Amino acid sequence: MEKNGILQYISRRYSSGKQKGEFCPIMDESKGLIELVNKLQKYFKSTGCGPRKIELPQIVVVGAQSSGKSSVLDGLIGFSILPRGSGTVTKCPIIVQLITIAETKDKEEEGIELEDFPDDGRSQDYDEVRRKITELMERNGGAITDTPIIVRVYSPNVVTLTVVDLPGIKRLTSAGEPSNLEKLIFALSRKYINEKNAIILAVSPANYEICNSDGLLLAKEADPNGNRTIGVLTKLDLMDEGTNARELLTGVSKDVQVKLGMIGLVNRSQKDIDNNFSVQMQMAKEKDFLSKHYADLAAQNGVPYLRKRLHKLLVQHILKCLPKVLDDLDDLLKHCNKRLDEIPDVMTKKDQLVFVYKVSHRFENRLKIEIEGSTRRPEYRHLYGGVLIKDIFEKRFAEDMEVAEATADESITDSMILRAFRNSGSFDSMFGNPEAVFRRLAQNQIKYIEKPALKCADRVNEEIIKIVDRNLAEGNGNIGLKYFLSLRKLLKTTITSLLDANLETVKNQIKDYIRVQSSVIFSLDAAFLQTIADLRRRLEKQLYAGEDSSAAEDEADSVASLPDVPNGSSNVASYGNVLKIGNGKKLCASNGNRNRLLMKLKEPECINLIKEMVKNYFRLVKSHIQDFVPKLIADRLIIPFSEDDGSLGIELRDKIMDNYESLTQLPADVRASRERDVQLKEHLKEIILEVKEILNVDVDENCEEGKFEGDQFSDDADETESEDL
């Protein structure tokens, strides 16, 4: 709805369908708008709106003490209910909500409600209401506070209107009052009038130099151009003889520029109040005074006019501000929903059960995705744990095994081989045993494999722990878990315990596998056996080179008798036969040959051939280990975390379901905060719906042509005022 359309709609509603002289011609049309703001004021006081502040369209009353501010409010209400006295009486904002009701004979609907006394209902005992308001103002030790008091007045004799009364400005403090009282009152006043949606009602006494009016000076500070300030000039009847307020009331005065106009009033004196001089009696006195001294301006001044003028300004202002208010309400609702999303709904046992099920299921699913990857929504902020585990298997484990192989190769020395060969027999041995040397050296080399194999298991375990920690972290979509430290700890402990147990099993199996490989030197690998057979031939040639003809012939027969080992053949030579040297017999170690044999073994070619045999077996075992270890780790450490209904899921559900109630207890302050937000959310949804219904009014269909009658504004005046707004 366009601005001009809204204002035209209100202007026409003021003039349509009513008879001249009726008290409030548009109450039924505009009452809902003001009630809307009243509802917001009530909701924000009871539930709060967190760190976000919505600037509500409202009329804020400012003025110095003894400026007649209380009398202005009495005139708007129709009777006196606000506390009076010496010193600072008003110590907090008082939101006065005037609500027009239909007049009835029994007057049961009439009365006053205090938001802070909801059980008391509507009271018609004004003295009792005044006492309770005074009591509320003293609840903080009589200090100036920002906590408002909401007073609702239901009467057929009021104009639907809401005003916020602030403590009167006071320059000098009385005995017992804080020394910074002036500063506190100014700070509170500025907080309210600095809001761009506030209409400032600045009260000034007519018998005081207008340029020094505290109310107007404070208003000018917040609203330099006076676009949202309306002035009220009190005590017109107390001006010095020979002076008048005509220039101020007509707006021609250069001393004060308030775009929403200046309205003059005649107040009750303290003597009148003491003598129970009613507001109605004062209004009659005021009317008589205005007709005598300001006859041409009487219709635009006085309490009755002020009521209607403020009502109209407030309605127009609310409609003008509604689109922005709606945006703010939507924004507030989003933040409210965000806070509710951050605090899990675990108010009932059913909610708790649903929550822990979702948490465990989501946690399991995330671990599975991290390990197995996702083709649908692959992560781009970091590498998945599954990819890193693959790197551990294919790169880091392989690199460690290469280092182990190099270390094992370097550990075989010539002297080691010779000592081992000599030690393969004793003082009475007749033969040397190259096979025993090979076996002993091969067993010694395999030990170098154990460390990198165990390290691989540890690395995978650490990576899984990282995956778990990442998926339990608050910044990874697990905001709700921050309120359930015991639940998070249980998830981590359960997984850690499961991993520790499985890791221990993995390490023991790795150690057993390597122990078996070193304790039994055996293989039927065709390629390996062929390589060993070739190395044996070369070694025997070296050992028997230069022997007599018969020995040479025997050796030739021995070498020729060695079978080839075709790839994939099941008819391979026995492993022992391949390693036997010298026509199937152990080498003779008689006195005649022993020294000659040792001399040949010292030759580099023979030593290198034995080294090659050991290295080839090491590579064979290393290849088997590099296949076995990743498979074992995957089976025991990874698959339980990735398969559906694996041991992890079963373990988690068993542990969580046994204690789900105690694991999902919100801290008291967090629980209370969530309950407030739930209430605020419902209020906001209701209010937003009402605002949208108002903004969706079709102006052309709902407006009627017409002019204001009697003491109401004309359409021309409305257009001027609309521009000022």
C-alpha positions in Angstrom: 0.0 0.0 0.0 1.4 3.4 -1.0 2.0 6.1 1.6 -0.5 8.5 0.1 -3.1 5.8 -0.3 -2.8 4.8 3.4 -3.2 8.4 4.5 -6.0 9.0 2.2 -7.7 5.9 3.5 -7.5 7.1 7.0 -8.5 10.6 6.1 -11.7 9.3 4.4 -12.4 7.0 7.2 -12.4 10.0 9.5 -15.2 11.5 7.6 -17.4 8.6 6.5 -20.6 7.3 7.9 -20.7 9.3 11.2 -23.0 12.1 12.4 -21.6 15.4 13.5 -21.0 15.7 17.2 -20.2 12.1 17.9 -17.3 11.6 20.3 -15.0 9.4 18.3 -16.0 9.0 14.7 -13.4 6.4 13.7 -12.8 4.5 16.8 -14.0 1.2 15.3 -11.8 1.7 12.2 -8.6 2.6 14.0 -8.9 0.9 17.3 -7.4 -2.3 15.9 -4.3 -0.4 14.8 -3.5 1.0 18.2 -4.4 -2.3 19.9 -1.8 -3.9 17.6 0.9 -1.7 19.0 -0.4 -2.2 22.5 -0.1 -5.9 21.9 3.5 -5.5 20.8 4.4 -3.5 23.8 2.9 -6.1 26.1 4.7 -9.0 24.3 8.0 -7.3 24.3 7.8 -6.5 28.0 6.8 -10.1 28.9 9.0 -12.1 26.5 11.6 -9.6 25.4 13.0 -9.6 21.9 16.6 -10.5 22.8 19.4 -8.2 21.5 17.2 -7.0 18.6 15.1 -4.0 19.1 11.9 -3.1 17.2 11.1 0.6 17.2 7.4 0.8 17.7 5.3 3.7 16.5 4.3 5.4 19.8 3.8 8.8 21.4 6.4 9.7 24.0 5.7 12.5 26.5 8.6 14.6 27.7 8.8 17.7 29.8 10.2 19.2 33.0 8.7 18.6 36.4 6.0 21.1 37.2 5.4 21.7 33.5 1.9 20.4 33.7 2.8 17.0 32.2 0.7 15.1 34.8 -2.3 17.3 34.1 -2.0 16.5 30.3 -2.1 12.8 31.1 -5.1 13.3 33.4 -6.9 15.1 30.6 -6.2 12.3 28.2 -7.4 9.6 30.7 -10.3 11.6 32.0 -9.4 11.2 35.7 -6.3 11.1 37.9 -4.6 7.7 38.5 -0.9 8.5 38.1 1.1 9.2 41.3 1.8 12.8 42.3 4.0 14.4 44.9 7.2 16.4 45.6 10.5 15.2 44.2 10.8 12.6 41.4 7.6 10.6 41.5 7.7 8.9 38.0 10.8 6.7 38.0 10.2 4.5 35.0 8.3 4.7 31.7 4.5 4.4 32.1 2.8 3.1 29.0 -0.8 4.3 29.2 -3.1 2.4 26.8 -6.5 4.1 26.5 -9.1 1.7 25.0 -12.6 2.9 24.0 -15.4 0.5 24.9 -19.2 0.7 24.4 -21.1 2.4 27.2 -23.2 0.0 29.3 -25.5 0.5 32.2 -23.7 -1.7 34.7 -20.3 -0.4 33.6 -18.7 -3.8 34.4 -16.4 -3.5 31.4 -15.0 -0.2 32.6 -11.9 0.0 34.7 -8.1 -0.1 34.8 -5.7 -3.1 34.4 -2.1 -3.2 35.4 0.1 -5.6 33.4 2.1 -6.5 36.5 -1.1 -7.5 38.4 -2.8 -9.8 35.9 -4.9 -11.6 38.5 -6.5 -8.4 39.9 -8.6 -7.8 36.8 -10.1 -4.4 36.0 -10.3 -2.0 39.0 -12.4 1.1 39.4 -10.6 2.0 42.6 -8.4 4.8 41.3 -6.6 5.3 44.7 -5.8 1.5 44.8 -4.4 1.7 41.2 -2.3 4.7 42.1 -0.9 2.9 45.2 0.0 -0.1 43.1 1.8 2.0 40.5 3.7 3.7 43.2 4.6 0.3 44.6 5.9 -0.9 41.2 8.1 2.2 40.9 9.8 1.4 44.2 10.5 -2.2 43.3 14.1 -1.4 42.3 14.8 0.6 45.4 13.3 3.7 43.9 16.0 3.9 41.2 15.4 5.2 37.7 14.8 2.1 35.5 13.9 1.3 31.9 11.4 -1.4 32.9 8.0 0.0 31.9 4.7 -0.2 33.7 1.7 -0.9 31.4 -1.6 0.7 32.4 -4.7 -0.1 30.4 -7.7 2.1 30.8 -11.1 0.8 29.5 -13.7 3.5 29.2 -16.4 4.8 26.8 -15.1 8.3 27.5 -11.6 8.0 26.2 -10.1 8.1 22.7 -8.3 4.9 21.8 -4.7 6.1 22.2 -1.4 5.0 23.7 1.2 7.4 25.2 4.5 6.7 27.0 5.0 8.9 30.0 8.6 9.4 31.1 10.1 10.8 34.3 10.0 14.6 34.4 13.2 16.4 33.7 14.8 17.7 36.9 17.8 20.0 37.1 18.3 20.0 40.9 18.1 17.0 43.1 16.2 16.8 46.3 17.5 15.3 49.6 17.9 11.6 49.3 17.9 11.5 45.5 21.0 10.3 43.6 23.5 13.0 42.5 23.3 11.7 38.9 19.5 11.8 38.7 19.4 14.4 36.0 21.8 12.3 33.9 19.7 9.2 34.4 16.5 10.9 33.4 18.0 12.5 30.3 19.5 9.1 29.2 16.1 7.3 29.6 14.3 10.1 27.7 16.8 10.1 24.9 16.5 6.3 24.6 12.8 6.6 23.8 12.7 9.8 21.7 15.7 9.0 19.6 13.7 6.1 18.0 12.7 7.2 14.6 9.2 5.8 15.0 8.5 7.9 18.1 6.2 10.9 18.0 7.5 13.4 20.6 4.9 15.1 22.7 6.9 18.0 24.3 5.1 19.7 27.2 6.0 23.3 28.1 4.3 25.8 30.5 3.0 28.9 28.8 4.1 31.1 31.8 7.7 30.1 31.2 10.2 31.3 28.6 9.5 28.9 25.8 13.1 29.0 24.5 14.2 27.4 27.8 11.7 24.6 27.8 13.4 21.4 28.7 10.8 19.3 26.8 11.3 21.3 23.6 15.1 21.4 23.9 15.3 17.6 24.4 12.9 17.1 21.5 14.9 19.3 19.2 18.0 17.3 20.1 16.4 14.1 18.8 14.3 15.7 16.1 16.1 18.8 14.8 13.6 19.7 12.1 10.6 19.1 14.3 9.0 16.6 11.8 7.8 14.2 14.5 7.3 16.7 17.4 4.0 18.0 18.6 4.0 20.7 21.3 1.6 21.1 24.2 1.4 24.5 25.9 0.0 24.2 29.4 -1.2 26.8 31.9 -2.5 29.2 29.3 -4.5 30.9 32.0 -1.4 31.7 34.1 0.4 33.9 31.5 1.3 37.4 32.6 -1.4 40.0 31.9 -1.0 41.5 28.5 0.7 38.5 27.0 -0.7 35.5 25.0 0.4 32.4 23.2 -1.2 33.2 19.9 2.0 33.1 17.8 3.0 29.7 19.3 -0.5 28.3 18.8 -0.8 29.4 15.2 2.8 28.3 14.3 4.0 31.7 13.2 6.5 32.0 16.1 10.1 31.8 15.0 11.2 30.7 18.4 9.7 27.2 18.1 9.3 25.1 15.0 7.2 21.9 15.6 5.8 20.6 12.3 2.9 18.7 14.0 1.6 21.9 15.7 1.2 23.4 19.2 -1.9 22.8 21.3 -2.8 25.0 24.3 -4.4 23.7 27.5 -5.7 25.0 30.8 -4.6 22.8 33.7 -6.0 22.1 37.1 -4.1 23.8 39.9 -3.0 21.9 42.9 -5.8 23.6 44.8 -8.3 22.3 42.3 -6.9 18.7 42.7 -7.1 19.0 46.5 -10.7 20.2 46.2 -11.6 17.2 44.0 -12.1 19.4 40.9 -12.7 16.8 38.3 -11.2 16.6 34.8 -14.7 17.1 33.3 -15.1 20.2 35.3 -11.7 21.5 34.3 -12.6 20.8 30.6 -15.6 23.0 31.0 -13.5 25.7 32.6 -10.9 25.4 29.8 -13.6 25.7 27.1 -14.9 28.9 28.7 -11.3 30.3 28.9 -10.5 29.5 25.2 -13.8 31.0 23.9 -13.1 34.2 25.7 -9.3 34.6 25.0 -8.8 32.6 21.9 -12.2 32.4 20.2 -10.8 31.9 16.7 -8.5 29.1 17.9 -10.8 27.4 20.5 -11.6 24.5 18.2 -8.0 23.6 17.7 -7.0 23.7 21.3 -8.0 22.1 24.6 -8.1 18.6 25.9 -10.9 17.2 23.6 -9.0 18.4 20.6 -5.7 17.1 21.9 -7.3 13.6 22.3 -8.5 13.5 18.7 -5.4 15.0 17.3 -3.1 12.6 19.1 -5.3 9.7 18.1 -5.2 10.7 14.4 -1.5 11.3 14.4 -0.9 8.0 16.0 -3.1 6.1 13.6 -1.4 7.8 10.6 2.0 7.2 12.1 1.3 3.5 12.8 0.2 3.0 9.2 3.2 4.8 7.9 5.5 2.7 10.0 3.8 -0.7 9.5 5.8 -1.9 6.5 9.0 -1.3 8.3 7.6 -2.8 11.5 6.5 -5.8 9.5 10.1 -6.2 8.1 11.4 -5.9 11.7 8.9 -8.5 13.0 9.8 -10.9 10.2 13.5 -10.4 11.0 12.8 -10.9 14.7 10.9 -14.1 13.9 13.8 -15.4 11.8 16.2 -14.8 14.7 13.7 -16.3 17.1 13.5 -19.4 14.9 17.3 -19.5 14.7 17.6 -19.5 18.5 15.0 -22.2 18.7 16.9 -24.3 16.1 20.0 -23.9 18.2 18.3 -25.2 21.3 16.8 -28.7 20.8 13.2 -29.3 21.7 13.6 -31.8 24.5 10.7 -30.6 26.8 9.0 -34.0 27.0 10.2 -37.6 27.2 9.0 -38.2 23.6 10.9 -35.2 22.4 14.0 -36.4 24.3 13.7 -39.9 22.7 13.3 -38.5 19.2 16.2 -36.1 19.7 18.7 -38.8 20.8 17.6 -41.1 18.0 18.2 -38.3 15.5 21.5 -37.4 17.0 22.8 -40.9 16.9 21.5 -41.6 13.4 22.9 -38.4 12.1 26.2 -39.0 13.7 26.5 -42.5 12.3 25.5 -41.2 8.8 28.1 -38.4 8.9 30.8 -40.8 9.9 29.8 -43.1 7.0 29.8 -40.2 4.5 33.2 -39.0 5.8 34.7 -42.5 5.3 33.0 -43.6 2.2 32.7 -40.2 0.5 29.6 -38.7 -1.2 28.9 -38.5 -4.9 25.8 -36.4 -4.4 27.3 -33.6 -2.2 31.1 -34.0 -1.9 32.7 -31.8 0.7 35.0 -29.0 -0.6 36.2 -27.4 2.6 38.4 -30.3 3.7 39.4 -33.7 2.6 37.2 -36.5 3.8 38.7 -38.9 6.3 38.2 -41.8 3.9 40.5 -40.1 1.3 43.1 -39.5 4.0 42.9 -43.1 5.1 43.5 -44.1 1.5 46.6 -41.9 1.5 47.8 -43.7 4.6 47.5 -47.1 3.0 48.8 -46.2 -0.5 51.4 -43.6 0.3 52.5 -43.3 3.9 52.4 -47.0 4.7 54.1 -47.8 1.4 56.8 -45.1 2.1 57.3 -46.6 5.6 57.7 -50.0 4.2 60.3 -48.8 1.7 62.2 -47.3 4.5 62.0 -50.5 6.4 63.2 -52.4 3.4 66.2 -50.1 3.0 67.0 -50.4 6.7 66.8 -54.2 6.5 69.0 -54.3 3.4 71.6 -52.2 5.0 71.6 -54.3 8.2 73.0 -57.4 6.3 76.8 -57.2 6.3 79.5 -59.5 4.9 80.8 -60.4 8.3 77.2 -61.2 9.5 76.9 -63.8 6.7 80.3 -65.3 7.3 79.7 -65.6 11.1 76.2 -67.1 10.4 77.7 -69.7 8.0 80.5 -70.7 10.5 78.0 -70.8 13.3 75.7 -73.1 11.3 78.1 -75.9 12.5 79.9 -76.8 15.7 83.4 -78.2 16.7 82.4 -81.6 15.4 80.3 -80.6 12.4 81.2 -82.2 9.1 79.1 -80.0 6.9 78.3 -76.2 6.5 74.6 -75.3 6.0 73.8 -72.3 3.7 70.1 -72.9 4.0 70.3 -72.4 7.8 72.2 -69.2 7.1 69.5 -68.0 4.8 66.7 -68.9 7.2 68.4 -67.1 10.1 69.1 -64.0 8.2 65.6 -63.9 6.7 64.0 -64.3 10.1 66.1 -61.4 11.4 65.1 -59.1 8.5 61.3 -59.6 8.9 61.3 -57.8 12.3 61.8 -54.5 10.5 58.3 -54.8 9.0 56.5 -54.8 12.4 57.0 -51.1 13.3 55.6 -49.6 10.0 52.7 -52.1 10.1 51.7 -51.1 13.6 52.2 -47.4 12.8 49.8 -47.7 9.9 47.1 -49.0 12.3 47.8 -46.1 14.7 47.5 -43.6 11.9 44.2 -44.9 10.7 42.9 -45.0 14.3 44.0 -41.3 14.8 42.3 -40.3 11.5 39.0 -41.9 12.6 39.2 -40.0 15.9 39.7 -36.8 13.9 36.6 -37.7 11.9 34.7 -38.3 15.2 35.9 -35.0 16.7 35.0 -33.0 13.6 31.5 -34.4 13.6 31.0 -33.7 17.3 32.3 -30.1 17.0 29.8 -27.3 17.4 30.7 -25.6 14.1 29.7 -28.7 12.1 26.0 -28.6 12.4 25.9 -29.9 15.9 25.0 -26.7 17.7 22.4 -28.5 19.9 25.1 -30.8 21.4 26.7 -27.9 23.2 23.9 -28.0 25.7 24.4 -31.8 26.3 28.0 -32.2 27.2 27.3 -35.6 28.8 25.7 -36.8 25.5 28.7 -35.6 23.5 31.1 -37.2 26.0 29.2 -40.5 25.8 29.3 -40.5 22.0 33.1 -39.8 22.1 33.7 -42.4 24.9 31.7 -45.1 23.2 33.6 -44.7 19.9 37.0 -44.4 21.6 36.3 -47.6 23.6 35.2 -49.5 20.5 38.3 -48.2 18.6 40.7 -49.0 21.4 39.4 -52.6 21.6 39.5 -53.1 17.9 42.9 -51.4 17.6 44.3 -53.8 20.2 43.0 -56.7 18.2 44.4 -55.4 15.0 47.9 -54.9 16.5 47.9 -58.4 18.0 46.9 -59.9 14.7 49.6 -57.9 12.9 52.2 -59.1 15.4 51.0 -62.7 15.1 51.1 -62.6 11.3 54.7 -61.2 11.3 55.7 -63.7 13.9 54.4 -66.6 11.8 56.2 -65.2 8.7 59.5 -65.1 10.6 59.1 -68.4 12.4 58.4 -70.4 9.3 60.4 -69.5 6.2 58.2 -71.0 3.5 56.5 -70.0 0.3 55.0 -71.6 -2.8 55.1 -68.4 -4.7 56.2 -69.5 -8.2 58.1 -66.4 -9.1 59.9 -66.4 -5.8 60.9 -70.0 -6.1 62.2 -69.5 -9.6 64.3 -66.6 -8.4 65.7 -68.6 -5.5 66.5 -71.5 -7.9 68.4 -69.2 -10.2 70.4 -67.7 -7.3 71.2 -71.2 -6.0 72.7 -72.2 -9.4 74.9 -69.2 -9.4 75.9 -69.8 -5.7 76.9 -73.4 -6.4 78.9 -72.5 -9.4 80.9 -70.1 -7.3 81.4 -72.6 -4.4 82.5 -75.5 -6.6 84.5 -73.6 -9.1 88.0 -75.2 -9.5 87.0 -78.6 -7.9 88.4 -82.0 -9.3 86.6 -83.5 -12.3 84.6 -85.9 -10.3 83.3 -83.2 -8.0 82.7 -81.0 -11.0 80.7 -83.7 -12.7 78.7 -84.3 -9.5 78.1 -80.5 -9.3 77.1 -80.4 -13.0 74.6 -83.2 -12.3 73.3 -81.3 -9.3 72.8 -78.1 -11.1 71.2 -79.9 -14.1 68.9 -81.7 -11.8 67.3 -78.5 -10.4 63.8 -78.1 -11.8 62.5 -75.0 -13.5 59.6 -73.4 -11.8 57.0 -72.3 -14.4 54.6 -69.5 -13.4 51.4 -70.8 -12.1 52.5 -74.4 -12.1 51.3 -76.6 -9.3 54.2 -79.0 -9.8 56.8 -76.8 -8.2 59.9 -78.0 -6.5 59.9 -78.3 -2.8 61.1 -75.2 -1.0 63.8 -77.1 0.9 65.1 -78.8 -2.3 65.5 -75.4 -3.9 67.7 -74.3 -1.1 69.8 -77.4 -0.8 73.3 -77.0 -2.3 75.6 -79.7 -3.5 73.7 -82.5 -5.2 71.1 -82.4 -2.5 73.7 -82.7 0.2 75.0 -80.3 2.8 78.4 -78.9 1.9 81.3 -80.9 3.3 83.1 -79.2 6.1 86.0 -81.7 6.4 89.4 -80.3 7.3 90.5 -80.4 3.7 87.6 -78.5 2.2 86.6 -76.2 5.1 89.2 -73.5 4.7 88.8 -73.5 0.9 84.9 -73.2 1.3 85.3 -70.3 3.7 87.6 -68.6 1.3 85.1 -68.9 -1.5 82.3 -67.6 0.7 84.3 -64.5 1.4 84.2 -63.7 -2.3 81.8 -60.8 -3.0 79.9 -62.7 -5.6 79.0 -65.4 -3.1 78.1 -63.0 -0.4 75.9 -60.9 -2.7 74.1 -64.0 -3.9 73.2 -64.9 -0.3 72.1 -61.3 0.3 69.9 -61.4 -2.7 68.2 -64.6 -1.4 67.4 -62.9 1.9 66.3 -59.7 0.2 64.0 -61.5 -2.1 62.3 -63.3 0.7 61.9 -60.0 2.6 60.3 -58.4 -0.4 57.9 -61.4 -0.7 56.9 -61.0 2.9 56.7 -57.3 2.6 54.3 -57.6 -0.3 52.1 -59.9 1.6 52.1 -57.5 4.6 51.2 -54.5 2.5 48.2 -56.4 1.3 47.2 -57.9 4.6 47.5 -54.9 6.9 45.2 -52.5 5.1 42.6 -55.3 4.7 42.8 -56.1 8.4 42.6 -52.5 9.5 39.6 -51.9 7.1 37.8 -54.9 8.4 38.3 -54.1 12.1 38.5 -50.3 12.3 36.7 -48.9 9.3 33.9 -51.2 8.3 32.2 -51.1 11.8 31.8 -47.3 11.2 30.6 -47.4 7.7 28.2 -50.4 7.3 24.5 -50.1 8.1 23.6 -51.5 11.5 27.3 -52.1 12.3 28.7 -52.6 15.7 29.0 -48.8 16.2 25.3 -48.1 15.7 24.3 -51.0 18.0 26.8 -49.9 20.7 25.7 -46.2 20.4 22.0 -47.0 20.6 22.4 -49.3 23.5 24.4 -46.8 25.6 22.2 -43.8 24.7 18.8 -45.3 25.1 19.6 -46.6 28.6 20.1 -43.0 29.8 18.4 -40.7 27.2 16.5 -38.7 29.8 19.5 -37.7 31.9 21.6 -37.1 28.8 19.1 -34.6 27.4 18.4 -32.3 30.3 18.8 -28.6 29.3 20.3 -26.2 31.8 17.6 -24.3 33.7 18.5 -20.9 32.1 18.6 -22.4 28.6 15.3 -24.2 29.1 13.7 -20.9 30.3 15.1 -19.1 27.3 13.6 -21.6 24.9 10.2 -21.4 26.6 10.3 -17.6 26.2 11.2 -18.0 22.6 8.4 -20.5 21.9 6.0 -18.0 23.4 7.5 -15.1 21.5 7.3 -17.1 18.3 3.6 -17.6 18.7 3.0 -14.0 19.5 5.1 -12.9 16.5 3.2 -15.1 14.1 -0.1 -13.8 15.4 1.1 -10.1 15.2 2.6 -10.6 11.7 -0.6 -12.0 10.5 -2.5 -9.0 11.8 -0.1 -6.6 10.2 -0.3 -8.3 6.9 -4.1 -8.2 7.0 -4.0 -4.5 7.6 -1.4 -3.9 4.8 -3.4 -5.9 2.3 -6.5 -3.6 2.6 -7.6 -2.5 -0.8 -7.7 1.3 -0.5 -9.9 1.9 -3.5 -12.6 -0.5 -2.4 -12.6 0.6 1.2 -12.4 4.4 0.9 -15.3 6.8 0.5 -15.3 10.4 -0.6 -16.1 13.0 2.0 -15.0 16.0 4.1 -14.4 16.3 7.8 -17.2 17.9 9.7 -17.3 20.3 12.6 -14.0 20.5 14.5 -12.3 17.9 12.5 -9.5 18.6 9.9 -10.3 19.1 6.3 -8.8 16.9 3.6 -6.5 19.8 2.7 -5.3 19.9 6.2 -4.7 16.2 6.2 -2.5 16.4 3.1 -0.4 19.1 4.8 -0.1 17.0 7.9 0.7 13.9 5.9 3.6 15.6 4.3 4.8 16.6 7.7 4.6 13.0 8.8 
